[in-house]
Amino acid sequence: MSTYEDIMDWLLTQLPMFQRQGSANYKIDLSKTRALMAYLDHPERAFKSIHVAGSNGKGSTSHIMASILQAEGLKVGLSTSPHMMDFRERIKLNGDMIPKPYVTAFVHDHRAAFESMSLSFFEMATGLAFCYFRDVQVDVAIIEVGMGGRLDSSNVIQPEISVITNISLDHQAYLGNDIGSIAREKAGIIKAGIPVVVGRRQTETTEVFLAKAQACGSDILWAEDLKVQGLSLPDCDLQGHYQRENTLTAVAALTTQKTWPVSDAAMVYGAAHVASSTGLMGRWQILQQQPYVVADTAHNADGLQASMAQWKSVMAGYDTGIMVIGMVDDKDVEHMLSFLPPSANLIFCAPSIPRAMPAKALAEIAARCGRPGTCSGTVAAAYELALQQADAKSCIYVGGSSFVVADCLEHLAKKA
């Protein structure tokens, strides 16, 4: 196993991975991660960090903070998930993906230990990211939680500040069946004496976060309170209307922390160049203009509701709306479908991961909900069908899952 391709095959197909297989990879504690950190000589202690959790917006918020800190001239590590087209998108240094030779050497050198420890995909990816950030000596690493927070493999760091974006019903099979229970899992990233910024004040979560912060002796701030105090919010180049909230959260977090001074100029430039500085993809990403095609990674009811609010405003300038929709099998499908506009022509598909909901099953549920559509199998086939149905006055939306967007971007890359 000497090539990068061999390494990727082993990582992505031989190890269990929550993003692909579901509950088979969900861990009930951090014992294996802690053992891994000890084996790797504790890379998590070698750099300063910012820890980011939440149901929606944590990836965008992480990228916005990274762009701003890069504009300040810092060496910024960024660890996020899932990736769109290349595993190395998960681990970046100042917007550049981790080099293939580093990934190859890391897995080659430690494979026997990883197998003996029965590590999950995410545990190994976390170890890889932390070792890379230690070796390149980052000034700051922004670490996005994979899922939840309390039991997430990333939750072995001692950050300078913790950030929690909005909370919604998602991954209920693993995190709890109500907003309060999910918030308690997210609150698990709050550490003793470490300040925390919360992106949105929500009735079901406020007391949860207050109680955890008080128990930890941590200062807590809601981002919207800074806005009330007159915080100047820079314009963000990311096209989604929902990015306004994420930008506010990012700016509030960087304003609150005192480890890295951040100038107004860096705030303005960094927020205005997120996509080009960090390589962020899939967030209201415009794929072409005629017909207008947009892809968005909204993957739960709260995210899809926000995305559809923007779709409604965009559709004011078009005659026909066509939606390429796929989902994974742990979502509240009926609830998500309720946010899709009744006038849209729906084309159902399945992303290329084992836990994808089959396109036929999704179409059947939609039909029962009074939302009939066309069943088209793969994302690529559904996308091409949408283009065939469209004209210059059509608008196409691709989404329902991050993995649908990933498959679409990969299909377009192959066509280019």
C-alpha angles and dihedrals in degrees: 000000000000106000129077089240091055090050092051092049090054094045097046103036110025099046125064113251126188093214090058106028107025125217096007089085101040111117125210096209144011098247095113093046091051091049089050092051090051091049090051091048094254105292089175088073095054101075141037116248151184116221120211128192134164144114099258131015100022093115094048092044090051092051093047091052091046092052092049094048090047088053087054088060098253127142100245128195118199126195117185142149152258107021124222105213110344129041089223091068085080093068120042140165114206090336096312119115120242108272117261093232090057092052092046095049094044095053093039092052096046105030095107091052092046091052093047090051092047091227124187124235093256094048090054093045089051091052090048093051094048094048091048093050090049093048096048090043100231120201089220136001120207107208120196118203113242096214133343110343114234094068099025116124091237091062094093095082127097101220129197089232136002122221127198119188124198121316125226139157106288135134089012092166088066108025106034140282099262138047093252093055092047090048090055090056091049090046087062089087091065107107132198111281094354115124118238130205118202117202102211133025107229127178094228096048108035097085091042093056093041092052093048093046092049092048089052095043089239127149111239129201133179112221093225090060090063089053089054088053090059104266110174108232117207122221115262124217092217108107101218114104087218089065089080089074092044091050090051090051092049094048092045091052094048091045092051098048118078102194096088117033109223122200125217088243092057090048092053098043096040095050091048095052105040098127095046095041098047107019094238112176139183101035105121086321112181107222098183141345107226104070092016108238125184130179122201132179097216101144107172137044096269093048094044092050090056092045093050091052088062092043089057092056092046092049091060086083098047138066101213133036121202122185127197103201133182132159142186123246100252096064131101091250098180092051092049092047090055090069095056111103112255092227095058123105105233125213113186123210141160125237117232099260128104095244094052116125107244112253091237092053091049091049091051092052090047092051090053088052091053093256105113120180146153122291111220108165111218126043091240092054092046092049093051090048090052090053090050091053094046133087133181090286094052129101120205126201122195117194151079092137139030087237092058089055091046092053091048093051091048091050091052091048090055091049094050 
